[in-house]
Amino acid sequence: MKTSGFMAVKAKMVLLAASIIMFGACHKDLSQQTDDHGNHSGSGNTSVHVFLTDDPSLTFDNVFIDIQKVEIKAEDSGEVEHEHNNEAEEDGNDQHGSTSGGWVTLDIRAGVYDILNFRNGLDTLLASGQFTSANELKKVRITLGNNNSVVFNGQTFPLFIKDNENMIVIKLDNDFSGAGSLDQFDFSLDFDAGRSISRHGDRFELRAEVKPFRKEKAGSIEGRVLPADAAAVVMAINGTDTATAKPEREGEFKIVGLKEGTYSLLYHATANNYQDTTVLNVAVQKNEDTHVADVTLHK
């Protein structure tokens, strides 16, 4: 009887010790989750999602861009210092495909994208992956293929990459600092179709202009312009910065990725002798949608 009692006590002690170990393990797992603000807390990696949107062209029916590869440059402290001290050399290396210094290849669906589909606030997930949380995001690099084209007045033309520079290197500003403090970091690339394409006779050339932004750090303007037969375009102007929207059939438009500030909205009619109009003092704030009243153009 004494032996049985001893064994029962021993079994209880083993169960108690196992419970303590399991609680400790659960507590450790919980410590690796994000806090209420989404802050990263110890898994070692940050997931990144890159979205593609468009500042539209007013000239083309379609703009087909062949995207084959997307990379991010996530540097540790030593690489950040080295790039700062050798900026021109590092920029040149990155432009010519160097893979050293923190470059990480993301997962993408490689192929041809009609970027004019992603306007008025629409976007698509372009790339995703992970980087080491202790590192800083510094650049994005897009590698283009050769299957690029435009549709102009219903006719398709090849789109040639200017100077055969098929790598687009995009520097990231201070809005991207602290990315590693989050478990998931999302940002957008605004492909400016209008400014990226030049025409020389029947030859069309591409030199891509792409603006990165975070929705949390940028604002937007949305509204509606009538009538439809004015074929209006809307321009948001702040100093030397201009962003353009080509409204949908019912006149709705949305301009995203705007820096905080005060804008003028120019409603420019392109058909049927309607007159332009301008709305002044449109305030844009970070992480907010600014709604403006409907505008009706007149002859």
C-alpha distance (Angstrom), angle and dihedral (degrees) to the residues before:
residue distance angle dihedral
M1 . . .
K2 3.76 . .
T3 3.81 90.3 .
S4 3.81 91.9 50.5
G5 3.79 91.0 49.7
F6 3.78 91.3 49.5
M7 3.80 91.1 50.0
A8 3.81 91.5 50.2
V9 3.79 91.5 52.0
K10 3.79 90.7 47.1
A11 3.81 91.0 51.0
K12 3.80 90.5 52.0
M13 3.81 90.5 51.0
V14 3.82 91.5 50.9
L15 3.81 90.5 50.1
L16 3.81 90.8 48.7
A17 3.81 91.7 50.4
A18 3.80 90.7 48.7
S19 3.79 90.4 50.5
I20 3.79 91.3 51.8
I21 3.82 90.8 50.4
M22 3.81 91.5 48.0
F23 3.81 91.5 48.3
G24 3.78 90.0 49.9
A25 3.80 91.0 50.4
C26 3.81 91.8 48.4
H27 3.78 90.4 47.3
K28 3.80 89.9 51.3
D29 3.81 91.3 50.0
L30 3.78 90.9 50.5
S31 3.79 90.5 50.6
Q32 3.79 88.5 61.1
Q33 3.80 94.2 58.5
T34 3.79 124.7 94.0
D35 3.78 119.5 -92.4
D36 3.82 124.5 -122.9
H37 3.83 89.8 -79.1
G38 3.80 95.1 51.5
N39 3.80 93.3 -107.1
H40 3.77 116.2 161.4
S41 3.79 114.3 -113.6
G42 3.72 113.4 -173.4
S43 3.83 117.5 -49.7
G44 3.81 89.4 118.4
N45 3.81 96.9 -129.4
T46 3.79 136.1 74.0
S47 3.79 121.1 -149.5
V48 3.79 114.6 -134.3
H49 3.80 129.7 -160.9
V50 3.80 121.8 -169.1
F51 3.81 119.6 -160.5
L52 3.81 127.9 -162.5
T53 3.80 122.8 -139.8
D54 3.80 134.4 160.6
D55 3.78 141.8 -124.7
P56 3.81 92.5 -153.6
S57 3.76 132.8 -122.5
L58 3.79 115.3 -124.9
T59 3.81 91.6 -157.9
F60 3.79 107.6 54.2
D61 3.79 133.5 64.5
N62 3.82 91.6 -150.3
V63 3.79 136.4 4.2
F64 3.81 112.5 -160.3
I65 3.82 114.7 -163.9
D66 3.81 121.9 -171.6
I67 3.83 107.1 -141.4
Q68 3.80 113.7 -172.6
K69 3.80 105.4 164.0
V70 3.82 141.2 13.9
E71 3.81 123.7 -165.1
I72 3.79 135.6 175.5
K73 3.78 126.5 -152.4
A74 3.80 109.8 -135.8
E75 3.79 109.6 178.3
D76 3.78 131.4 -165.2
S77 3.81 119.4 -138.1
G78 3.81 93.4 -88.4
E79 3.80 92.5 50.3
V80 3.81 91.2 47.4
E81 3.80 90.5 54.4
H82 3.81 93.0 45.0
E83 3.82 92.1 51.0
H84 3.80 91.1 47.4
N85 3.82 90.8 53.5
N86 3.82 94.1 42.8
E87 3.79 102.0 32.1
A88 3.81 99.9 145.4
E89 3.81 93.3 46.4
E90 3.80 93.2 46.5
D91 3.81 92.3 47.3
G92 3.80 89.2 53.1
N93 3.80 92.6 47.9
D94 3.79 91.9 49.2
Q95 3.81 91.7 49.0
H96 3.80 89.8 54.7
G97 3.79 96.5 49.3
S98 3.80 106.4 -91.5
T99 3.80 110.3 169.8
S100 3.82 97.3 -166.4
G101 3.78 127.7 96.1
G102 3.80 100.4 51.7
W103 3.81 105.8 -41.9
V104 3.82 112.8 159.0
T105 3.81 122.9 -170.8
L106 3.80 113.9 -135.6
D107 3.80 128.8 -149.1
I108 3.80 112.9 -102.5
R109 3.79 141.5 162.4
A110 3.78 96.2 -114.1
G111 3.78 116.4 -147.2
V112 3.78 145.9 77.6
Y113 3.82 120.1 -31.6
D114 3.79 124.7 -167.9
I115 3.78 94.4 -142.2
L116 3.81 93.3 -168.1
N117 3.81 87.0 73.7
F118 3.80 89.4 69.6
R119 3.79 103.9 68.0
N120 3.79 138.0 111.1
G121 3.78 91.8 42.6
L122 3.81 97.3 -43.2
D123 3.79 120.0 127.8
T124 3.79 141.0 162.7
L125 3.79 133.4 -138.6
L126 3.80 103.9 -102.7
A127 3.80 104.2 173.7
S128 3.79 142.9 -3.7
G129 3.78 138.9 -175.5
Q130 3.79 143.6 115.1
F131 3.77 139.7 -82.9
T132 3.79 133.9 -171.0
S133 3.80 108.2 -82.8
A134 3.80 94.2 -137.6
N135 3.81 90.7 61.1
E136 3.80 129.4 85.7
L137 3.80 124.3 -124.2
K138 3.81 108.2 -123.1
K139 3.82 110.1 157.7
V140 3.80 146.3 7.4
R141 3.79 123.3 -145.6
I142 3.80 125.6 -162.3
T143 3.80 120.5 -167.7
L144 3.80 114.7 -153.7
G145 3.77 127.4 -153.5
N146 3.80 125.1 -144.9
N147 3.82 99.3 -104.3
N148 3.81 95.4 95.5
S149 3.81 124.1 136.5
V150 3.80 145.6 155.6
V151 3.78 132.9 -142.9
F152 3.80 111.2 -138.2
N153 3.82 120.4 179.8
G154 3.78 89.1 -16.9
Q155 3.82 94.7 -52.7
T156 3.81 124.1 109.8
F157 3.82 120.0 -131.5
P158 3.82 129.7 -179.0
L159 3.78 114.3 -108.2
F160 3.80 111.6 -139.2
I161 3.80 121.4 -153.1
K162 3.79 107.6 -121.5
D163 3.83 113.1 -113.0
N164 3.84 87.6 -6.6
E165 3.82 89.2 -84.6
N166 3.77 98.0 151.7
M167 3.82 95.1 168.4
I168 3.80 119.0 86.1
V169 3.80 112.9 -161.5
I170 3.80 115.2 -165.6
K171 3.80 121.6 -169.0
L172 3.80 117.9 -141.8
D173 3.80 119.9 -138.5
N174 3.80 133.5 -148.8
D175 3.80 91.6 -70.9
F176 3.81 86.1 76.3
S177 3.81 97.1 53.3
G178 3.78 116.5 115.3
A179 3.80 93.8 28.9
G180 3.79 90.9 138.8
S181 3.81 91.8 61.6
L182 3.82 88.6 73.8
D183 3.78 129.7 69.2
Q184 3.83 89.0 -139.6
F185 3.79 126.6 28.6
D186 3.80 120.3 -171.7
F187 3.79 129.1 -173.8
S188 3.80 140.2 160.1
L189 3.79 136.8 -127.4
D190 3.81 114.3 -145.8
F191 3.82 108.2 -154.1
D192 3.81 107.9 -155.5
A193 3.80 100.9 -147.2
G194 3.80 94.7 179.1
R195 3.80 96.4 53.8
S196 3.79 95.1 37.5
I197 3.80 98.4 62.2
S198 3.79 127.9 65.4
R199 3.79 127.9 -176.5
H200 3.80 126.8 -139.1
G201 3.79 107.3 179.4
D202 3.78 105.1 -60.2
R203 3.79 92.5 -19.0
F204 3.80 119.2 97.8
E205 3.81 120.7 -161.5
L206 3.79 130.6 -163.6
R207 3.78 125.8 -146.6
A208 3.77 101.7 163.4
E209 3.78 121.4 -133.0
V210 3.79 110.7 -166.5
K211 3.80 127.1 176.3
P212 3.82 119.6 -158.5
F213 3.78 119.8 -149.1
R214 3.79 142.5 163.4
K215 3.78 117.5 -134.1
E216 3.81 89.0 -139.0
K217 3.80 89.8 59.1
A218 3.80 98.9 38.5
G219 3.78 137.5 59.7
S220 3.79 136.5 -147.0
I221 3.81 141.1 -144.9
E222 3.77 122.6 -143.3
G223 3.78 134.1 176.9
R224 3.79 145.4 118.9
V225 3.80 135.1 -91.4
L226 3.80 126.2 -161.9
P227 3.00 152.3 -121.9
A228 3.79 105.7 36.9
D229 3.81 93.8 -142.9
A230 3.82 90.2 64.3
A231 3.84 86.5 71.0
A232 3.79 88.3 -151.0
V233 3.76 128.0 -171.2
V234 3.80 122.7 -156.8
M235 3.80 125.0 -139.6
A236 3.80 124.7 -166.9
I237 3.82 108.6 -153.9
N238 3.78 127.6 -168.2
G239 3.81 111.9 165.7
T240 3.79 106.7 -59.0
D241 3.82 93.3 -15.3
T242 3.79 116.5 98.8
A243 3.80 128.6 176.7
T244 3.79 123.4 -175.8
A245 3.79 136.4 -150.5
K246 3.79 128.6 -166.5
P247 3.82 103.8 -155.4
E248 3.78 124.1 -131.4
R249 3.83 121.9 -109.4
E250 3.80 93.1 -83.2
G251 3.80 91.5 49.1
E252 3.80 99.2 -103.9
F253 3.78 117.0 143.3
K254 3.78 138.9 173.6
I255 3.80 128.7 -168.9
V256 3.82 113.9 -161.8
G257 3.79 136.8 -174.8
L258 3.81 95.6 45.6
K259 3.77 122.9 158.6
E260 3.76 117.1 -122.0
G261 3.80 110.9 -87.7
T262 3.79 146.8 84.2
Y263 3.80 118.5 -57.8
S264 3.78 139.8 -169.5
L265 3.80 115.8 -138.9
L266 3.79 115.1 -145.1
Y267 3.80 114.5 -163.3
H268 3.79 104.2 -160.2
A269 3.81 118.4 -167.7
T270 3.80 113.8 -148.3
A271 3.83 100.1 -176.6
N272 3.80 146.4 40.9
N273 3.82 98.0 18.1
Y274 3.78 97.6 -76.5
Q275 3.79 115.6 158.7
D276 3.78 124.5 -117.1
T277 3.77 122.0 -117.8
T278 3.81 134.6 -166.3
V279 3.80 130.6 -147.4
L280 3.81 113.3 -157.0
N281 3.80 134.7 -153.8
V282 3.78 100.5 24.3
A283 3.81 105.7 170.4
V284 3.81 118.8 -144.0
Q285 3.80 122.2 -166.7
K286 3.78 132.0 -173.5
N287 3.79 117.0 -84.6
E288 3.81 92.8 2.8
D289 3.80 136.1 110.2
T290 3.80 112.9 -133.4
H291 3.81 111.0 -149.7
V292 3.80 117.2 -155.3
A293 3.79 126.4 -165.4
D294 3.79 120.1 -98.7
V295 3.79 114.4 -86.4
T296 3.81 123.4 -148.0
L297 3.78 117.3 -162.0
H298 3.81 121.5 -146.2
K299 3.79 136.4 -156.5
